[in-house]
Amino acid sequence: MKKTLLLAFVLLLFTITLQAQSFEVVGYSENHKGYIGELIKAPLQIKNTSGKAITVIVRKEETQIGSTQKSFICPDGNCETTHPDDLTIRLEPGQTIQNLVLALEAGLVPGYSTLKYVIFNKSNHLDSFGLELNFSVEEKPVKNDIYSSRFITIHDVYPNPVSDFAHIDYRLLTDRVKAKIVIHNILGSALTEYELPYLDNKVKIRADEFTAGIYFYTLYLDNEGVMTRKLIVKR
């Protein structure tokens, strides 16, 4: 009888050890919204809660997306390097990976899409976490001109607030004027600037290098500031 109880206790302890979670997934939202043509990002964090190094795998399980949409796993946060279906990550004891992004290329039509992922310990597949992300893709709102002259027509920055990248649409009407956008902090110090080439019609603003807060962007024509608007960066 004692041997039976001891065996049962050992089996129970073994089962509990097997099922103990060695990591946790935090800092994510299940619902996301974006516009046609955008890359909609869902950031998350994975923390090793065990006392030893582990290897976790992030794997796409199921998708319900449109024919013009694509999904990505972005290990560095900016989706310039992507993994379509799975990603292997090594985590030291107590380490948290903070720059992981699951992303949906929104495609050409509005609608709702769902991505399902499973994150599991490579050495113990029972040690896992299921994740479902819902994406609402909408038509882009009509952009109004915020500045117009015989030299240039420019629209407001979008999205605003922004967490990583924003865009400004413009139309330069002559190549005899030099146009640029300068980003300033709240104290008025210039942080970075972007030329507006005559043959282009859109400029991409990098906001991932800024801390959260209020900034301003100014349109310069031949080095003369002609318009300033607010840019909000969130994290």
Sequence and secondary structure as in RCSB ss.txt:
>XXXX:A:sequence
MKKTLLLAFVLLLFTITLQAQSFEVVGYSENHKGYIGELIKAPLQIKNTSGKAITVIVRKEETQIGSTQKSFICP
DGNCETTHPDDLTIRLEPGQTIQNLVLALEAGLVPGYSTLKYVIFNKSNHLDSFGLELNFSVEEKPVKNDIYSSR
FITIHDVYPNPVSDFAHIDYRLLTDRVKAKIVIHNILGSALTEYELPYLDNKVKIRADEFTAGIYFYTLYLDNEG
VMTRKLIVKR
>XXXX:A:secstr
 HHHHHHHHHHHHHHHHHHS SEEEES  SEEEEETT EEEEEEEEEE SSS EEEEEEEEEEE  TT EEEEET
TSSSSS BSSEEEEEE TT EEEEEEEEEE  SS EEEEEEEEEEETTEEEEEEEEEEEEEEE      EEEE S
SEEEE  BSSSBSSEEEEEEEE  TTS EEEEEE TT  EEEEEE  TT  EEEEE TTS SEEEEEEEEETTEE
EEEEEEEE  
